[in-house]
Amino acid sequence: MEKAYSFRFYPTPEQESLLRRTLGCVRLVDNKALHLRT
């Protein structure tokens, strides 16, 4: 039998800012890679 775990993340304002910036960069790189493949 497999068990599933659920986690909730409550970032501090500083962590949220860093997370938004990091995900923005990842989204940019992903979109550019997708553009190169098409």
Residue frames as a rotation matrix with the C-alpha (Angstrom) as fourth column:
MET 1
0.583 0.812 0.000 0.00
0.812 -0.583 0.000 0.00
0.000 0.000 -1.000 0.00
GLU 2
-0.469 -0.734 0.491 1.35
0.723 -0.639 -0.263 3.44
0.507 0.231 0.830 -0.93
LYS 3
0.228 0.482 -0.846 0.86
0.841 -0.535 -0.078 6.51
-0.490 -0.694 -0.527 1.23
ALA 4
0.125 -0.134 0.983 0.57
0.691 -0.700 -0.183 10.02
0.712 0.702 0.005 -0.11
TYR 5
-0.201 -0.257 -0.945 1.94
0.872 -0.486 -0.053 13.06
-0.446 -0.835 0.322 1.66
SER 6
0.488 0.386 0.783 0.80
0.674 -0.736 -0.057 16.62
0.554 0.556 -0.620 1.22
PHE 7
-0.338 -0.674 -0.657 2.94
0.904 -0.426 -0.028 19.62
-0.261 -0.603 0.754 2.10
ARG 8
0.780 0.533 0.328 2.03
0.584 -0.809 -0.075 23.29
0.225 0.249 -0.942 2.40
PHE 9
-0.320 -0.947 0.005 4.65
0.930 -0.315 -0.190 26.01
0.181 -0.056 0.982 2.05
TYR 10
0.839 0.525 -0.143 4.24
0.544 -0.812 0.211 29.39
-0.005 -0.255 -0.967 3.78
PRO 11
-0.036 -0.953 0.301 7.15
0.890 -0.168 -0.424 31.49
0.455 0.253 0.854 2.51
THR 12
-0.018 -0.093 -0.995 8.37
0.616 -0.785 0.062 34.63
-0.787 -0.612 0.072 4.21
PRO 13
0.854 0.348 -0.388 8.15
-0.038 -0.700 -0.713 37.79
-0.520 0.623 -0.584 2.07
GLU 14
0.044 -0.924 -0.380 11.87
-0.826 -0.247 0.506 37.45
-0.562 0.291 -0.774 1.27
GLN 15
-0.626 -0.229 0.746 11.46
0.064 0.937 0.342 33.82
-0.777 0.262 -0.572 0.19
GLU 16
0.383 0.857 0.343 8.40
0.535 0.097 -0.839 34.72
-0.753 0.505 -0.422 -1.89
SER 17
0.671 -0.208 -0.712 10.33
-0.527 -0.809 -0.261 37.43
-0.522 0.550 -0.652 -3.72
LEU 18
-0.428 -0.903 -0.011 13.21
-0.708 0.328 0.626 35.04
-0.562 0.276 -0.780 -4.49
LEU 19
-0.408 0.362 0.838 10.78
0.367 0.906 -0.213 32.32
-0.836 0.221 -0.502 -5.58
ARG 20
0.698 0.705 -0.125 8.94
0.213 -0.371 -0.904 34.67
-0.684 0.604 -0.409 -7.95
ARG 21
0.363 -0.653 -0.664 12.23
-0.822 -0.561 0.102 35.86
-0.439 0.509 -0.740 -9.46
THR 22
-0.629 -0.632 0.453 13.52
-0.403 0.763 0.505 32.29
-0.665 0.135 -0.735 -9.88
LEU 23
-0.099 0.680 0.726 10.30
0.552 0.644 -0.529 31.04
-0.828 0.349 -0.440 -11.47
GLY 24
0.747 0.316 -0.585 10.26
-0.218 -0.715 -0.664 34.06
-0.629 0.623 -0.465 -13.79
CYS 25
-0.136 -0.893 -0.428 13.75
-0.895 -0.075 0.440 33.14
-0.425 0.443 -0.789 -15.03
VAL 26
-0.666 -0.056 0.743 12.76
0.049 0.992 0.118 29.49
-0.744 0.116 -0.658 -15.44
ARG 27
0.394 0.896 0.206 9.68
0.390 0.040 -0.920 30.51
-0.833 0.442 -0.334 -17.43
LEU 28
0.558 -0.259 -0.788 11.80
-0.660 -0.715 -0.232 32.73
-0.503 0.649 -0.570 -19.69
VAL 29
-0.554 -0.832 0.001 14.34
-0.700 0.467 0.541 29.96
-0.451 0.299 -0.841 -20.39
ASP 30
-0.433 0.471 0.769 11.57
0.329 0.876 -0.352 27.42
-0.839 0.101 -0.534 -20.99
ASN 31
0.651 0.725 -0.226 9.78
0.095 -0.373 -0.923 29.71
-0.753 0.579 -0.312 -23.44
LYS 32
0.232 -0.651 -0.723 13.01
-0.896 -0.432 0.101 30.39
-0.378 0.625 -0.683 -25.34
ALA 33
-0.748 -0.489 0.449 13.77
-0.337 0.863 0.377 26.65
-0.572 0.131 -0.810 -25.53
LEU 34
0.005 0.846 0.534 10.25
0.452 0.474 -0.756 25.98
-0.892 0.245 -0.380 -26.79
HIS 35
0.695 0.218 -0.685 10.68
-0.385 -0.692 -0.611 28.70
-0.607 0.689 -0.397 -29.43
LEU 36
-0.266 -0.892 -0.365 13.93
-0.880 0.070 0.470 27.10
-0.394 0.446 -0.804 -30.63
ARG 37
-0.681 0.039 0.731 12.23
0.072 0.997 0.014 23.72
-0.729 0.063 -0.682 -31.03
THR 38
0.336 0.905 0.261 9.46
0.458 0.085 -0.885 25.08
-0.823 0.417 -0.386 -33.26
